[in-house]
Amino acid sequence: MTIEEQIREIIAKITRVDKSIITRESTFKEIKADSLDVVQALVAVEETFGIEIPDEEAQKFQNFGDFVSYVENRVAQEEKV
């Protein structure tokens, strides 16, 4: 399972939406994720991948694709260390 698929699973579970509607262009608002859902998703992703996502970075995410790209980059950086 790719990083994107894992994150999609996490968000779908938290927001209780069908994961098929979550695309890279989807905004959190479009998938009906409120601020608590977003925080829960961030925490779950941090725990799943062993990374930390600073609040100032998380606020820059415009859509699901931004979130996935950030996590993919962070995981790649961690693997290099």
HTML snippet that shows the backbone in 3Dmol.js (N, CA, C, O; Angstrom):
<script src="https://3Dmol.org/build/3Dmol-min.js"></script>
<div id="view" style="width:600px;height:400px;position:relative"></div>
<script>
const pdb = `
ATOM      1  N   MET A   1       0.857  -1.186   0.000  1.00  0.00           N
ATOM      2  CA  MET A   1       0.000   0.000   0.000  1.00  0.00           C
ATOM      3  C   MET A   1       0.895   1.238   0.000  1.00  0.00           C
ATOM      4  O   MET A   1       1.837   1.331   0.787  1.00  0.00           O
ATOM      5  N   THR A   2       0.599   2.173  -0.873  1.00  0.00           N
ATOM      6  CA  THR A   2       1.403   3.392  -0.972  1.00  0.00           C
ATOM      7  C   THR A   2       1.090   4.335   0.195  1.00  0.00           C
ATOM      8  O   THR A   2       0.113   4.150   0.920  1.00  0.00           O
ATOM      9  N   ILE A   3       1.935   5.335   0.352  1.00  0.00           N
ATOM     10  CA  ILE A   3       1.702   6.353   1.379  1.00  0.00           C
ATOM     11  C   ILE A   3       0.361   7.030   1.122  1.00  0.00           C
ATOM     12  O   ILE A   3      -0.418   7.244   2.051  1.00  0.00           O
ATOM     13  N   GLU A   4       0.093   7.366  -0.136  1.00  0.00           N
ATOM     14  CA  GLU A   4      -1.167   8.027  -0.480  1.00  0.00           C
ATOM     15  C   GLU A   4      -2.367   7.159  -0.089  1.00  0.00           C
ATOM     16  O   GLU A   4      -3.343   7.656   0.473  1.00  0.00           O
ATOM     17  N   GLU A   5      -2.286   5.873  -0.387  1.00  0.00           N
ATOM     18  CA  GLU A   5      -3.400   4.970  -0.049  1.00  0.00           C
ATOM     19  C   GLU A   5      -3.601   4.870   1.462  1.00  0.00           C
ATOM     20  O   GLU A   5      -4.732   4.835   1.947  1.00  0.00           O
ATOM     21  N   GLN A   6      -2.495   4.826   2.197  1.00  0.00           N
ATOM     22  CA  GLN A   6      -2.595   4.755   3.655  1.00  0.00           C
ATOM     23  C   GLN A   6      -3.240   6.015   4.231  1.00  0.00           C
ATOM     24  O   GLN A   6      -4.089   5.934   5.119  1.00  0.00           O
ATOM     25  N   ILE A   7      -2.837   7.171   3.725  1.00  0.00           N
ATOM     26  CA  ILE A   7      -3.406   8.430   4.206  1.00  0.00           C
ATOM     27  C   ILE A   7      -4.880   8.512   3.828  1.00  0.00           C
ATOM     28  O   ILE A   7      -5.701   8.967   4.625  1.00  0.00           O
ATOM     29  N   ARG A   8      -5.219   8.075   2.620  1.00  0.00           N
ATOM     30  CA  ARG A   8      -6.619   8.077   2.177  1.00  0.00           C
ATOM     31  C   ARG A   8      -7.461   7.209   3.122  1.00  0.00           C
ATOM     32  O   ARG A   8      -8.567   7.595   3.500  1.00  0.00           O
ATOM     33  N   GLU A   9      -6.940   6.046   3.496  1.00  0.00           N
ATOM     34  CA  GLU A   9      -7.644   5.148   4.430  1.00  0.00           C
ATOM     35  C   GLU A   9      -7.878   5.845   5.773  1.00  0.00           C
ATOM     36  O   GLU A   9      -8.976   5.789   6.326  1.00  0.00           O
ATOM     37  N   ILE A  10      -6.851   6.493   6.283  1.00  0.00           N
ATOM     38  CA  ILE A  10      -6.942   7.183   7.576  1.00  0.00           C
ATOM     39  C   ILE A  10      -8.015   8.270   7.521  1.00  0.00           C
ATOM     40  O   ILE A  10      -8.871   8.353   8.402  1.00  0.00           O
ATOM     41  N   ILE A  11      -7.963   9.098   6.485  1.00  0.00           N
ATOM     42  CA  ILE A  11      -8.913  10.205   6.377  1.00  0.00           C
ATOM     43  C   ILE A  11     -10.333   9.688   6.167  1.00  0.00           C
ATOM     44  O   ILE A  11     -11.276  10.218   6.754  1.00  0.00           O
ATOM     45  N   ALA A  12     -10.493   8.672   5.346  1.00  0.00           N
ATOM     46  CA  ALA A  12     -11.827   8.105   5.105  1.00  0.00           C
ATOM     47  C   ALA A  12     -12.420   7.548   6.394  1.00  0.00           C
ATOM     48  O   ALA A  12     -13.614   7.696   6.654  1.00  0.00           O
ATOM     49  N   LYS A  13     -11.582   6.910   7.190  1.00  0.00           N
ATOM     50  CA  LYS A  13     -12.049   6.336   8.458  1.00  0.00           C
ATOM     51  C   LYS A  13     -12.474   7.436   9.431  1.00  0.00           C
ATOM     52  O   LYS A  13     -13.520   7.332  10.073  1.00  0.00           O
ATOM     53  N   ILE A  14     -11.668   8.481   9.539  1.00  0.00           N
ATOM     54  CA  ILE A  14     -11.951   9.570  10.476  1.00  0.00           C
ATOM     55  C   ILE A  14     -13.187  10.363  10.058  1.00  0.00           C
ATOM     56  O   ILE A  14     -14.027  10.703  10.891  1.00  0.00           O
ATOM     57  N   THR A  15     -13.292  10.654   8.755  1.00  0.00           N
ATOM     58  CA  THR A  15     -14.399  11.493   8.280  1.00  0.00           C
ATOM     59  C   THR A  15     -15.638  10.681   7.915  1.00  0.00           C
ATOM     60  O   THR A  15     -16.705  11.242   7.664  1.00  0.00           O
ATOM     61  N   ARG A  16     -15.491   9.368   7.888  1.00  0.00           N
ATOM     62  CA  ARG A  16     -16.587   8.453   7.533  1.00  0.00           C
ATOM     63  C   ARG A  16     -17.131   8.736   6.128  1.00  0.00           C
ATOM     64  O   ARG A  16     -18.341   8.751   5.902  1.00  0.00           O
ATOM     65  N   VAL A  17     -16.208   8.958   5.198  1.00  0.00           N
ATOM     66  CA  VAL A  17     -16.609   9.112   3.802  1.00  0.00           C
ATOM     67  C   VAL A  17     -16.007   7.961   3.003  1.00  0.00           C
ATOM     68  O   VAL A  17     -15.046   7.324   3.434  1.00  0.00           O
ATOM     69  N   ASP A  18     -16.578   7.711   1.851  1.00  0.00           N
ATOM     70  CA  ASP A  18     -16.056   6.678   0.968  1.00  0.00           C
ATOM     71  C   ASP A  18     -14.707   7.156   0.434  1.00  0.00           C
ATOM     72  O   ASP A  18     -14.597   8.263  -0.093  1.00  0.00           O
ATOM     73  N   LYS A  19     -13.697   6.325   0.574  1.00  0.00           N
ATOM     74  CA  LYS A  19     -12.363   6.760   0.159  1.00  0.00           C
ATOM     75  C   LYS A  19     -12.265   7.044  -1.339  1.00  0.00           C
ATOM     76  O   LYS A  19     -11.336   7.720  -1.778  1.00  0.00           O
ATOM     77  N   SER A  20     -13.206   6.539  -2.121  1.00  0.00           N
ATOM     78  CA  SER A  20     -13.168   6.773  -3.570  1.00  0.00           C
ATOM     79  C   SER A  20     -13.427   8.244  -3.923  1.00  0.00           C
ATOM     80  O   SER A  20     -13.083   8.687  -5.018  1.00  0.00           O
ATOM     81  N   ILE A  21     -14.029   8.997  -3.005  1.00  0.00           N
ATOM     82  CA  ILE A  21     -14.279  10.418  -3.307  1.00  0.00           C
ATOM     83  C   ILE A  21     -13.081  11.304  -2.948  1.00  0.00           C
ATOM     84  O   ILE A  21     -13.070  12.493  -3.264  1.00  0.00           O
ATOM     85  N   ILE A  22     -12.083  10.729  -2.295  1.00  0.00           N
ATOM     86  CA  ILE A  22     -10.911  11.505  -1.893  1.00  0.00           C
ATOM     87  C   ILE A  22      -9.863  11.437  -3.003  1.00  0.00           C
ATOM     88  O   ILE A  22      -9.225  10.407  -3.220  1.00  0.00           O
ATOM     89  N   THR A  23      -9.703  12.566  -3.699  1.00  0.00           N
ATOM     90  CA  THR A  23      -8.701  12.649  -4.757  1.00  0.00           C
ATOM     91  C   THR A  23      -7.613  13.627  -4.322  1.00  0.00           C
ATOM     92  O   THR A  23      -7.747  14.311  -3.307  1.00  0.00           O
ATOM     93  N   ARG A  24      -6.554  13.682  -5.091  1.00  0.00           N
ATOM     94  CA  ARG A  24      -5.466  14.609  -4.745  1.00  0.00           C
ATOM     95  C   ARG A  24      -5.939  16.062  -4.781  1.00  0.00           C
ATOM     96  O   ARG A  24      -5.367  16.921  -4.110  1.00  0.00           O
ATOM     97  N   GLU A  25      -6.974  16.333  -5.558  1.00  0.00           N
ATOM     98  CA  GLU A  25      -7.482  17.704  -5.667  1.00  0.00           C
ATOM     99  C   GLU A  25      -8.521  18.031  -4.595  1.00  0.00           C
ATOM    100  O   GLU A  25      -8.895  19.193  -4.438  1.00  0.00           O
ATOM    101  N   SER A  26      -8.990  17.028  -3.859  1.00  0.00           N
ATOM    102  CA  SER A  26     -10.032  17.243  -2.839  1.00  0.00           C
ATOM    103  C   SER A  26      -9.525  18.125  -1.707  1.00  0.00           C
ATOM    104  O   SER A  26      -8.431  17.923  -1.182  1.00  0.00           O
ATOM    105  N   THR A  27     -10.344  19.106  -1.345  1.00  0.00           N
ATOM    106  CA  THR A  27     -10.021  19.903  -0.162  1.00  0.00           C
ATOM    107  C   THR A  27     -10.640  19.208   1.045  1.00  0.00           C
ATOM    108  O   THR A  27     -11.527  18.367   0.900  1.00  0.00           O
ATOM    109  N   PHE A  28     -10.171  19.559   2.220  1.00  0.00           N
ATOM    110  CA  PHE A  28     -10.736  18.955   3.425  1.00  0.00           C
ATOM    111  C   PHE A  28     -12.201  19.345   3.575  1.00  0.00           C
ATOM    112  O   PHE A  28     -13.009  18.571   4.089  1.00  0.00           O
ATOM    113  N   LYS A  29     -12.534  20.539   3.128  1.00  0.00           N
ATOM    114  CA  LYS A  29     -13.931  20.989   3.184  1.00  0.00           C
ATOM    115  C   LYS A  29     -14.805  20.118   2.276  1.00  0.00           C
ATOM    116  O   LYS A  29     -15.916  19.744   2.651  1.00  0.00           O
ATOM    117  N   GLU A  30     -14.299  19.800   1.090  1.00  0.00           N
ATOM    118  CA  GLU A  30     -15.061  18.978   0.137  1.00  0.00           C
ATOM    119  C   GLU A  30     -15.341  17.563   0.664  1.00  0.00           C
ATOM    120  O   GLU A  30     -16.353  16.951   0.326  1.00  0.00           O
ATOM    121  N   ILE A  31     -14.432  17.065   1.490  1.00  0.00           N
ATOM    122  CA  ILE A  31     -14.668  15.724   2.042  1.00  0.00           C
ATOM    123  C   ILE A  31     -15.304  15.806   3.429  1.00  0.00           C
ATOM    124  O   ILE A  31     -15.328  14.834   4.184  1.00  0.00           O
ATOM    125  N   LYS A  32     -15.816  16.994   3.738  1.00  0.00           N
ATOM    126  CA  LYS A  32     -16.570  17.223   4.968  1.00  0.00           C
ATOM    127  C   LYS A  32     -15.744  16.988   6.243  1.00  0.00           C
ATOM    128  O   LYS A  32     -16.262  16.507   7.251  1.00  0.00           O
ATOM    129  N   ALA A  33     -14.467  17.331   6.179  1.00  0.00           N
ATOM    130  CA  ALA A  33     -13.595  17.203   7.345  1.00  0.00           C
ATOM    131  C   ALA A  33     -13.593  18.524   8.106  1.00  0.00           C
ATOM    132  O   ALA A  33     -13.208  19.560   7.565  1.00  0.00           O
ATOM    133  N   ASP A  34     -14.026  18.479   9.367  1.00  0.00           N
ATOM    134  CA  ASP A  34     -13.968  19.695  10.181  1.00  0.00           C
ATOM    135  C   ASP A  34     -12.578  19.802  10.806  1.00  0.00           C
ATOM    136  O   ASP A  34     -11.727  18.941  10.582  1.00  0.00           O
ATOM    137  N   SER A  35     -12.351  20.847  11.582  1.00  0.00           N
ATOM    138  CA  SER A  35     -11.014  21.072  12.137  1.00  0.00           C
ATOM    139  C   SER A  35     -10.573  19.937  13.056  1.00  0.00           C
ATOM    140  O   SER A  35      -9.391  19.591  13.076  1.00  0.00           O
ATOM    141  N   LEU A  36     -11.487  19.356  13.808  1.00  0.00           N
ATOM    142  CA  LEU A  36     -11.134  18.229  14.672  1.00  0.00           C
ATOM    143  C   LEU A  36     -10.733  17.019  13.835  1.00  0.00           C
ATOM    144  O   LEU A  36      -9.778  16.321  14.174  1.00  0.00           O
ATOM    145  N   ASP A  37     -11.454  16.766  12.747  1.00  0.00           N
ATOM    146  CA  ASP A  37     -11.100  15.660  11.846  1.00  0.00           C
ATOM    147  C   ASP A  37      -9.693  15.844  11.293  1.00  0.00           C
ATOM    148  O   ASP A  37      -8.917  14.892  11.207  1.00  0.00           O
ATOM    149  N   VAL A  38      -9.378  17.077  10.919  1.00  0.00           N
ATOM    150  CA  VAL A  38      -8.054  17.354  10.352  1.00  0.00           C
ATOM    151  C   VAL A  38      -6.977  17.092  11.396  1.00  0.00           C
ATOM    152  O   VAL A  38      -5.954  16.480  11.088  1.00  0.00           O
ATOM    153  N   VAL A  39      -7.193  17.545  12.621  1.00  0.00           N
ATOM    154  CA  VAL A  39      -6.216  17.318  13.693  1.00  0.00           C
ATOM    155  C   VAL A  39      -6.052  15.815  13.940  1.00  0.00           C
ATOM    156  O   VAL A  39      -4.930  15.326  14.079  1.00  0.00           O
ATOM    157  N   GLN A  40      -7.167  15.087  13.995  1.00  0.00           N
ATOM    158  CA  GLN A  40      -7.097  13.637  14.203  1.00  0.00           C
ATOM    159  C   GLN A  40      -6.331  12.964  13.066  1.00  0.00           C
ATOM    160  O   GLN A  40      -5.545  12.047  13.304  1.00  0.00           O
ATOM    161  N   ALA A  41      -6.558  13.411  11.845  1.00  0.00           N
ATOM    162  CA  ALA A  41      -5.856  12.842  10.692  1.00  0.00           C
ATOM    163  C   ALA A  41      -4.361  13.127  10.781  1.00  0.00           C
ATOM    164  O   ALA A  41      -3.539  12.250  10.512  1.00  0.00           O
ATOM    165  N   LEU A  42      -4.013  14.353  11.159  1.00  0.00           N
ATOM    166  CA  LEU A  42      -2.595  14.700  11.296  1.00  0.00           C
ATOM    167  C   LEU A  42      -1.919  13.815  12.336  1.00  0.00           C
ATOM    168  O   LEU A  42      -0.835  13.286  12.091  1.00  0.00           O
ATOM    169  N   VAL A  43      -2.545  13.654  13.482  1.00  0.00           N
ATOM    170  CA  VAL A  43      -1.981  12.830  14.557  1.00  0.00           C
ATOM    171  C   VAL A  43      -1.844  11.375  14.097  1.00  0.00           C
ATOM    172  O   VAL A  43      -0.813  10.743  14.329  1.00  0.00           O
ATOM    173  N   ALA A  44      -2.872  10.854  13.455  1.00  0.00           N
ATOM    174  CA  ALA A  44      -2.836   9.467  12.978  1.00  0.00           C
ATOM    175  C   ALA A  44      -1.728   9.262  11.947  1.00  0.00           C
ATOM    176  O   ALA A  44      -1.035   8.245  11.966  1.00  0.00           O
ATOM    177  N   VAL A  45      -1.566  10.224  11.054  1.00  0.00           N
ATOM    178  CA  VAL A  45      -0.522  10.120  10.031  1.00  0.00           C
ATOM    179  C   VAL A  45       0.856  10.224  10.681  1.00  0.00           C
ATOM    180  O   VAL A  45       1.770   9.482  10.320  1.00  0.00           O
ATOM    181  N   GLU A  46       1.011  11.140  11.635  1.00  0.00           N
ATOM    182  CA  GLU A  46       2.289  11.261  12.346  1.00  0.00           C
ATOM    183  C   GLU A  46       2.657   9.940  13.019  1.00  0.00           C
ATOM    184  O   GLU A  46       3.801   9.493  12.940  1.00  0.00           O
ATOM    185  N   GLU A  47       1.690   9.324  13.676  1.00  0.00           N
ATOM    186  CA  GLU A  47       1.937   8.049  14.367  1.00  0.00           C
ATOM    187  C   GLU A  47       2.228   6.927  13.374  1.00  0.00           C
ATOM    188  O   GLU A  47       3.120   6.108  13.596  1.00  0.00           O
ATOM    189  N   THR A  48       1.479   6.894  12.291  1.00  0.00           N
ATOM    190  CA  THR A  48       1.650   5.840  11.291  1.00  0.00           C
ATOM    191  C   THR A  48       3.031   5.872  10.650  1.00  0.00           C
ATOM    192  O   THR A  48       3.657   4.831  10.449  1.00  0.00           O
ATOM    193  N   PHE A  49       3.502   7.075  10.330  1.00  0.00           N
ATOM    194  CA  PHE A  49       4.760   7.193   9.589  1.00  0.00           C
ATOM    195  C   PHE A  49       5.953   7.616  10.451  1.00  0.00           C
ATOM    196  O   PHE A  49       7.070   7.722   9.946  1.00  0.00           O
ATOM    197  N   GLY A  50       5.726   7.858  11.741  1.00  0.00           N
ATOM    198  CA  GLY A  50       6.821   8.225  12.632  1.00  0.00           C
ATOM    199  C   GLY A  50       7.441   9.575  12.290  1.00  0.00           C
ATOM    200  O   GLY A  50       8.655   9.756  12.387  1.00  0.00           O
ATOM    201  N   ILE A  51       6.594  10.516  11.891  1.00  0.00           N
ATOM    202  CA  ILE A  51       7.075  11.864  11.554  1.00  0.00           C
ATOM    203  C   ILE A  51       6.314  12.888  12.388  1.00  0.00           C
ATOM    204  O   ILE A  51       5.321  12.567  13.042  1.00  0.00           O
ATOM    205  N   GLU A  52       6.798  14.123  12.351  1.00  0.00           N
ATOM    206  CA  GLU A  52       6.082  15.212  13.006  1.00  0.00           C
ATOM    207  C   GLU A  52       5.733  16.242  11.947  1.00  0.00           C
ATOM    208  O   GLU A  52       6.568  16.598  11.115  1.00  0.00           O
ATOM    209  N   ILE A  53       4.495  16.718  11.979  1.00  0.00           N
ATOM    210  CA  ILE A  53       4.044  17.735  11.026  1.00  0.00           C
ATOM    211  C   ILE A  53       3.770  19.013  11.813  1.00  0.00           C
ATOM    212  O   ILE A  53       2.755  19.110  12.502  1.00  0.00           O
ATOM    213  N   PRO A  54       4.671  19.996  11.717  1.00  0.00           N
ATOM    214  CA  PRO A  54       4.467  21.245  12.453  1.00  0.00           C
ATOM    215  C   PRO A  54       3.172  21.943  12.023  1.00  0.00           C
ATOM    216  O   PRO A  54       2.778  21.871  10.859  1.00  0.00           O
ATOM    217  N   ASP A  55       2.524  22.607  12.960  1.00  0.00           N
ATOM    218  CA  ASP A  55       1.266  23.300  12.676  1.00  0.00           C
ATOM    219  C   ASP A  55       1.395  24.279  11.511  1.00  0.00           C
ATOM    220  O   ASP A  55       0.500  24.382  10.671  1.00  0.00           O
ATOM    221  N   GLU A  56       2.530  25.002  11.471  1.00  0.00           N
ATOM    222  CA  GLU A  56       2.686  25.992  10.403  1.00  0.00           C
ATOM    223  C   GLU A  56       2.754  25.328   9.023  1.00  0.00           C
ATOM    224  O   GLU A  56       2.350  25.925   8.025  1.00  0.00           O
ATOM    225  N   GLU A  57       3.260  24.105   8.969  1.00  0.00           N
ATOM    226  CA  GLU A  57       3.271  23.365   7.701  1.00  0.00           C
ATOM    227  C   GLU A  57       1.867  22.855   7.373  1.00  0.00           C
ATOM    228  O   GLU A  57       1.416  22.951   6.231  1.00  0.00           O
ATOM    229  N   ALA A  58       1.185  22.318   8.372  1.00  0.00           N
ATOM    230  CA  ALA A  58      -0.159  21.767   8.161  1.00  0.00           C
ATOM    231  C   ALA A  58      -1.121  22.841   7.659  1.00  0.00           C
ATOM    232  O   ALA A  58      -2.023  22.546   6.875  1.00  0.00           O
ATOM    233  N   GLN A  59      -0.938  24.064   8.097  1.00  0.00           N
ATOM    234  CA  GLN A  59      -1.823  25.149   7.673  1.00  0.00           C
ATOM    235  C   GLN A  59      -1.659  25.492   6.196  1.00  0.00           C
ATOM    236  O   GLN A  59      -2.526  26.142   5.613  1.00  0.00           O
ATOM    237  N   LYS A  60      -0.567  25.066   5.593  1.00  0.00           N
ATOM    238  CA  LYS A  60      -0.311  25.346   4.179  1.00  0.00           C
ATOM    239  C   LYS A  60      -1.022  24.369   3.250  1.00  0.00           C
ATOM    240  O   LYS A  60      -1.134  24.634   2.053  1.00  0.00           O
ATOM    241  N   PHE A  61      -1.502  23.246   3.774  1.00  0.00           N
ATOM    242  CA  PHE A  61      -2.144  22.243   2.923  1.00  0.00           C
ATOM    243  C   PHE A  61      -3.449  22.788   2.351  1.00  0.00           C
ATOM    244  O   PHE A  61      -4.379  23.101   3.093  1.00  0.00           O
ATOM    245  N   GLN A  62      -3.506  22.897   1.030  1.00  0.00           N
ATOM    246  CA  GLN A  62      -4.705  23.385   0.363  1.00  0.00           C
ATOM    247  C   GLN A  62      -5.665  22.240   0.020  1.00  0.00           C
ATOM    248  O   GLN A  62      -6.876  22.432  -0.087  1.00  0.00           O
ATOM    249  N   ASN A  63      -5.091  21.045  -0.150  1.00  0.00           N
ATOM    250  CA  ASN A  63      -5.904  19.892  -0.529  1.00  0.00           C
ATOM    251  C   ASN A  63      -5.226  18.593  -0.100  1.00  0.00           C
ATOM    252  O   ASN A  63      -4.137  18.606   0.473  1.00  0.00           O
ATOM    253  N   PHE A  64      -5.877  17.495  -0.380  1.00  0.00           N
ATOM    254  CA  PHE A  64      -5.352  16.183  -0.011  1.00  0.00           C
ATOM    255  C   PHE A  64      -3.979  15.935  -0.651  1.00  0.00           C
ATOM    256  O   PHE A  64      -3.090  15.366  -0.018  1.00  0.00           O
ATOM    257  N   GLY A  65      -3.814  16.359  -1.889  1.00  0.00           N
ATOM    258  CA  GLY A  65      -2.543  16.165  -2.584  1.00  0.00           C
ATOM    259  C   GLY A  65      -1.383  16.863  -1.895  1.00  0.00           C
ATOM    260  O   GLY A  65      -0.285  16.313  -1.820  1.00  0.00           O
ATOM    261  N   ASP A  66      -1.615  18.070  -1.391  1.00  0.00           N
ATOM    262  CA  ASP A  66      -0.563  18.791  -0.653  1.00  0.00           C
ATOM    263  C   ASP A  66      -0.151  17.996   0.585  1.00  0.00           C
ATOM    264  O   ASP A  66       1.035  17.875   0.892  1.00  0.00           O
ATOM    265  N   PHE A  67      -1.136  17.461   1.283  1.00  0.00           N
ATOM    266  CA  PHE A  67      -0.898  16.669   2.486  1.00  0.00           C
ATOM    267  C   PHE A  67      -0.068  15.440   2.146  1.00  0.00           C
ATOM    268  O   PHE A  67       0.923  15.149   2.815  1.00  0.00           O
ATOM    269  N   VAL A  68      -0.471  14.725   1.112  1.00  0.00           N
ATOM    270  CA  VAL A  68       0.231  13.505   0.692  1.00  0.00           C
ATOM    271  C   VAL A  68       1.669  13.828   0.274  1.00  0.00           C
ATOM    272  O   VAL A  68       2.605  13.143   0.685  1.00  0.00           O
ATOM    273  N   SER A  69       1.839  14.857  -0.532  1.00  0.00           N
ATOM    274  CA  SER A  69       3.184  15.230  -0.995  1.00  0.00           C
ATOM    275  C   SER A  69       4.102  15.564   0.174  1.00  0.00           C
ATOM    276  O   SER A  69       5.264  15.161   0.200  1.00  0.00           O
ATOM    277  N   TYR A  70       3.566  16.304   1.140  1.00  0.00           N
ATOM    278  CA  TYR A  70       4.361  16.665   2.314  1.00  0.00           C
ATOM    279  C   TYR A  70       4.808  15.396   3.053  1.00  0.00           C
ATOM    280  O   TYR A  70       5.983  15.251   3.390  1.00  0.00           O
ATOM    281  N   VAL A  71       3.871  14.486   3.301  1.00  0.00           N
ATOM    282  CA  VAL A  71       4.192  13.256   4.035  1.00  0.00           C
ATOM    283  C   VAL A  71       5.189  12.406   3.239  1.00  0.00           C
ATOM    284  O   VAL A  71       6.133  11.866   3.816  1.00  0.00           O
ATOM    285  N   GLU A  72       4.994  12.284   1.947  1.00  0.00           N
ATOM    286  CA  GLU A  72       5.925  11.503   1.119  1.00  0.00           C
ATOM    287  C   GLU A  72       7.342  12.065   1.219  1.00  0.00           C
ATOM    288  O   GLU A  72       8.306  11.310   1.347  1.00  0.00           O
ATOM    289  N   ASN A  73       7.465  13.390   1.161  1.00  0.00           N
ATOM    290  CA  ASN A  73       8.774  14.038   1.273  1.00  0.00           C
ATOM    291  C   ASN A  73       9.407  13.817   2.641  1.00  0.00           C
ATOM    292  O   ASN A  73      10.599  13.526   2.745  1.00  0.00           O
ATOM    293  N   ARG A  74       8.600  13.959   3.686  1.00  0.00           N
ATOM    294  CA  ARG A  74       9.109  13.758   5.053  1.00  0.00           C
ATOM    295  C   ARG A  74       9.552  12.311   5.269  1.00  0.00           C
ATOM    296  O   ARG A  74      10.603  12.073   5.865  1.00  0.00           O
ATOM    297  N   VAL A  75       8.777  11.357   4.800  1.00  0.00           N
ATOM    298  CA  VAL A  75       9.128   9.947   4.951  1.00  0.00           C
ATOM    299  C   VAL A  75      10.424   9.660   4.191  1.00  0.00           C
ATOM    300  O   VAL A  75      11.286   8.939   4.694  1.00  0.00           O
ATOM    301  N   ALA A  76      10.568  10.214   2.992  1.00  0.00           N
ATOM    302  CA  ALA A  76      11.789  10.030   2.203  1.00  0.00           C
ATOM    303  C   ALA A  76      13.000  10.615   2.935  1.00  0.00           C
ATOM    304  O   ALA A  76      14.080  10.023   2.923  1.00  0.00           O
ATOM    305  N   GLN A  77      12.819  11.781   3.573  1.00  0.00           N
ATOM    306  CA  GLN A  77      13.901  12.397   4.335  1.00  0.00           C
ATOM    307  C   GLN A  77      14.303  11.520   5.514  1.00  0.00           C
ATOM    308  O   GLN A  77      15.489  11.343   5.790  1.00  0.00           O
ATOM    309  N   GLU A  78      13.315  10.975   6.203  1.00  0.00           N
ATOM    310  CA  GLU A  78      13.591  10.117   7.363  1.00  0.00           C
ATOM    311  C   GLU A  78      14.335   8.865   6.957  1.00  0.00           C
ATOM    312  O   GLU A  78      15.194   8.386   7.698  1.00  0.00           O
ATOM    313  N   GLU A  79      14.015   8.321   5.779  1.00  0.00           N
ATOM    314  CA  GLU A  79      14.686   7.116   5.314  1.00  0.00           C
ATOM    315  C   GLU A  79      16.146   7.348   4.983  1.00  0.00           C
ATOM    316  O   GLU A  79      16.952   6.421   5.057  1.00  0.00           O
ATOM    317  N   LYS A  80      16.507   8.593   4.611  1.00  0.00           N
ATOM    318  CA  LYS A  80      17.880   8.930   4.274  1.00  0.00           C
ATOM    319  C   LYS A  80      18.747   9.032   5.515  1.00  0.00           C
ATOM    320  O   LYS A  80      19.962   8.848   5.442  1.00  0.00           O
ATOM    321  N   VAL A  81      18.139   9.320   6.645  1.00  0.00           N
ATOM    322  CA  VAL A  81      18.895   9.553   7.893  1.00  0.00           C
ATOM    323  C   VAL A  81      19.371   8.241   8.474  1.00  0.00           C
ATOM    324  O   VAL A  81      20.022   8.229   9.519  1.00  0.00           O
TER     325      VAL A  81
END
`;
const viewer = $3Dmol.createViewer("view");
viewer.addModel(pdb, "pdb");
viewer.setStyle({}, {cartoon: {color: "spectrum"}});
viewer.zoomTo();
viewer.render();
</script>
